[in-house]
Amino acid sequence: MALPRDRTTVEAVVPRNATLESLLKQHELPAELTTSLVDAVRGVFNPRELRAQRTYKITKTLDGLFREFRYEIDADRILSVVLRDRSASTPSFDVEVVALERTLEQDAVRVEISREHNSLVAAFDAEGENIQLPLALAEVFGGEVDFNADLQLGDRIDVLFDRVTRNGQFAGYGDIDAATLETGGRRITAIRYTGADGKPAWYDEHGRSMRRQFLKSPLPFDPRVTSRFSLGRLHPVHGTVRPHFGVDYGAAEGTRVNAAASGVVEVAGWAGEAGRMVKIRHAGGYETAYLHLSAFGPGIAPGARVDQGQLIGRVGSSGTVTAAHLDYRIMKNGKYVNPLTELSKMPPGAPIDAASMPDFLHTRDVMVSALQSQLGSH
């Protein structure tokens, strides 16, 4: 005879712009209990680090009383909050960050850009891989290739990585160890290597850093170029011919916009026809501008320092536009330059020091051999 169920559990993902407090109130938890729970959590986890699209669960009794809250901090940790004493006048909780057991298995996959799968996301999806793998690769090659504009039919990418499983089920990805990209007649090899400073970084096959002063694109790579740099473009709204000093990326409203390089925010506000705009000053006489945003990233204000790849805003349709997109511009010494060609003129990254080079070359050979072996075994 089955025992009657005494509780219900709701599983969902954290919505955009939610706080822990607003999330709990959404599930009709009493104000006093919500306040006590948030205060209890602060002892082991910063509520401000709640992230959109992460999974959470709320368990209640059948009569609506709170029992437990679980939140996926990352692939390795769960925040667990359990009501300790339902009869106490002031709610108290058992709060802990639980480490999840996982198994790492080295694996490899090869994808090719085709008419049917004409983006990196689509190509990996066709091989049954999660979107997180191509997103990670976009960061690896972000200084070398603009996946929004540079990919061509027949381009190929091989990647060696750790696949994470729990209880035999896929649970995400670990480190990427090596990858090769064949595009536009070039073959680019990327090797993950930890140097003397103890920090892992990416290098090409000759030991030169893959990191550049600028990313090739401030957006994730699925968006497309809808308008290029031009001194005489027919304006889609005004119907007049005028210069277009940037490159337009068509992207969904809310798409993440990253700082193309480290620098200091000069402007973060409304700029007339440009709508919400962020302008950043960088080293070497460079400035970048990001137009038509729907929102600014946390802490983005004039004078704020930003790191390369940091969230500075979201794609939108503010200002004078016909559809949601990002107008991205680069200035050098006060003059607009073409973003799609300027980056190719920048020098390669600094190489590994001579003392570490023999160890790097050994690591490179081991990883490339493992990549070929894994692909050959499939």
N, C-alpha and C positions, 0 to 999 in steps of 0.2 A: 504494500500500500504506500503510495507516494505521500510524503509529508506536504502539507500546504505551504505555499511560498509566503514568507513573511516580509519580503522587501522587494523593491524595484530598483533597477539601475539604469541610468541614462548615460549613454556614451555619445560624445560629440567632439567637435574641434573648436578651439578657442576662436571666436570671431575677431575681426580686425578692430583695433583700438579698445579692446576689452581690458579691464583691470580685474584683479582677483575679486574685488568687492562687487563690481558690476556683474561679473559672471555668476557669483553666488546669488545675488539678488534676482537675477534672471530666472533662477530656479526656485524663487519664492522662499528663500531662507529668511527667518526673522532677522531684523536689523541687529539686535543684541548678539545673536549667535554669529552673524556675519562678521561683526566687529571683533569679537573674541577670537574667531578662527583666524582672521587676517593677522591679528596681533601675535597669535601663537605661532603662525607660520614664519614670521620674521626671525625667529630664533635659529632657523635652519635654512631658510630660503628667502631671497629678496623678492617680494611680490611684484616689484617693478620689472622683473625679468620674465614675467609671463609673456609668452610669444603666441602670435596668431598662427592658426593652422595646426597647433600641437593638440594631441588627443587628451581628453580628460573624461573622468567618470564621476558621477554623483549617485550615491546610494541612499535611499530613504526607506523607512518602514512604509507599510501599506497605508497608514494613516497620515503620511506626509512628514514624519519626523526625520531629521537628518541623522545619518549613520556614518558615512565615509565619503571622502573626496580624494581622488587620485589624479595626478597630472603628470604627463610625460615631459620631464625636463629636457631630456635628449635621448639618444639611442641607448644610453647606458644607465640612466637614473630615472626613478619615479618618486614624486613627492606624495607621501601617504599621510592623510589626516583622518584620524578616527575619533569619534566622540567617546570620551572616556566614561563619563557619568551623566546619564540622562536625568537623574533625579536632583542633581546639584542646582543651587540657585544661580550660580555663575557657570556657564559652560566651560568645560576643560577638555583638552584634546591630547592624544598621543600623536606627535608629529615627528616624522623622520624622512630622510632621503634614502631610498632603498636602491642599492646597486643591483643591476640585473645581470644575471649570468648570460654569457654569450660565447659563441664559438666562431673563430675566424678561420676562413679557408681561402687560400690564394686562388684566384681565378683570372681569366682573361676573356676578352670579347673583341671581335672585329666588326665594324660597321662600315657601310659605304653609302654615300649620298647618291640617291637615284631620283627619278621622276616621281615615283610613288612615295618615297621617303626623303623629301628635299630639305630637311633640317636635321640638325644633330639630335634633337629631341625625338623626332619621328623615326630616325634611323635606329636609335637605341631602343625605342619602344617596340619596333618591329622585331628586335632580338629578345624581347621580354624583360628589358631592364627598366628600373625605376628612373624617373626624371632626375633624381639627385645625382646620378653618375654623370650624365652630360653637363649638369650645372657645375659640378666639381671640375670637370675638364675645361670648361669655359674659363675658370679661374686660373688653371694651370697655363693655358695658352693665351690668356687675356692680353699680354703685352705683345704677342706675335701676330695674332689673327683676329679680325673682327668677324665673328660668326654670323653677324647680321648681314654682312655684305660680301665676304670673301669666299664663302663656300661655293664649289662648282660641282656639277654632275661628275661622278667618278671619284671624287675625293674620298679618302679612306682614313680611318683612325683605328689603331690597335691600343688597347689599354690593359695593364696588369694591375689588379686591385685585390683588396681583401673583401670577401663577401661575409656578412654577419648573419648568423642564424641563431635562433633560440628555439629549443625543443624541435629542431628539424625544420622550422619555418623561417623564411626570409625576414630579416629584421633591419636591413639597411646595409651601408657600406662602411668599411674601415678606410685605411689609407690607400691612396693611389701610389703605386711604386714606380711605374714607368708608363710612358705612352709615346706613340709615334703618330704623326699627322702628315699625310701626303695631300698637298693642296697646291694648285697653281704651278705644278712642276717642282715644288719644293718638298723636301722631306725633313720634318722637324722632330727631333727626338727630345723628350723631356724625362729627366731622371730626378727622383726625390732623394736628397742627400742631406744628412745632418752634419754640419761642420763643427769646428772647434768650439763655437759659442753654444752648442747644444740645441740650436734651433734648426728645424728642417726647412729646406727651401728647394726651389726648382732650378735645374741647370740643363743646358743643352748638352749634346754628346761631347763637346769640347770643354765643358766645365764653365761655360759662361752663364751668368745668371739670366733666367727667363724673365725676371722682373724688369720692367721698363719704367721710365718716369711717368708715362701715361698708359692707361689701358686703351686698347683699340676701340672699345665702345663702352659707354656708360650704362648700357642696358644689358639684361640677360639676352641670350643670342636668338631667341625665337622671333623678335620683331624684325620688320623689313624696312629697307630704305625706301621712302616714298618720294623724297625730293632731295636733290644733291646741291652742293655749293654751286652758285651761279651768279654772274654779274648782270644777267638779264633774264629773270624768270617772270612768267605771267602769274601775278598774284591770284590765288584761287578765290579770294573774297572780294578784293577791290577791282579785279579785272584789268589792272595796269601792269606794265612791265617795270620791274624794279629788281635791285640786287637781292639775292638770298644768301646771306653770309654764314649759313650753317648747313647741317645735314638733318633732314627730318626722318625720324624713325616712327613708323606706324606701330602702335602698341596699345594694348587694352588699358582702359582707365584703371589706375591704381598700380600699374607695373612699377617695380622698384627701379629707382634711378640712383646710380652710384657715382661717387666722386671719381673722375678719371685719373686724378693724381692728388697727392697730398698738398695741402695748402691752407690758406686762410680765407674764410667767407667774407666777401666785400659787400654783397647785396643778398638779401633774402626777404622779398616782399613783392608788392604789386608793381608792375612796370608797364602800364598802359596796354597796348596791343599785344605785348609779350605775355600778359597775364602774370601769374605767380612765377617769379624767376629767382634762381640762385646764380650768383656769380662768384667764382673762386679765383684768388691770386695764387700762382704757383712760382716755383723757382725758375730762373732762366728767362724772365720777362714774359712768361705765359700767363694767360687768363682763360678760364672756360666759363661758359654761360649755358644754363639749362632753362628753357622757356616752356610756358604753357602748363605748368605743374598743377596738380589738383591739391597737393598738400606738401608741407615741408617735413623733413626728417626730424627726429628728436634732437633738440639742442642746436638746430641750424639757425644761426642768427649772425649778423655782422660781427666780425671779430673772432668767431669760433674757429678753432683749428680742426681740420678734418684729415683723415687718413685715406689713402687710395683704397677704393672699394667700399667706403663707408656710405650708408644710406643717407642721401641728402634730400630726397623728395620722392614723389610719386607722379607717374604720367597722368596728364589731365587734358582738359580742353579749355582752360582759362584764357582770356584774351580774345584776339581776333583769329578764329580758326574755323575749319569746317568739320573736323573730327579730332578725336583724342590722338595726340602724338607728342613726341619730344623733339623740339628744335634745339640741336646741340651745336655750340659754336666755340671756336678756339681763336684767341687773339695772341699774336706775338709782337711784343714791343708796340702795343696799341693798334696793330693792324690785323684785320681779319684774315685768316688763312684757311685753306681747305682741310677740314678734319680728316678726310679720307686719304689724303696724301701727305700731310704734315708729319704724321706719326711714323711713316716709313723712313723719314730723314733722321730720326733720333738714334743715337748710338746704342749698341748692344749693352747689356748689363755687365757689371764687373765680374771677372773670372774668379774661380777658386784660387786661393793662394798656393804657391808652389809646394809648400810642405804637405798640403792635404791632397795634392793632385794624384799621387799614386793610389791612395785609398779610394778617391773618387772614381778613378778609371776602373779599379777592381769592382766597385759597386755597380758601375755602369754595365760592365760586361756580364756580371751575375744577373742583373735585372733584365737585360735584353735577352739573355739566354733563357731565363725563366719565362719571359713573355712569348718567345717563339715556341718553347716547349709546351706551354699551356695551350696555345692556339693549335699546335699540331696534334694535341691529344683530344681535341673536340671533334 
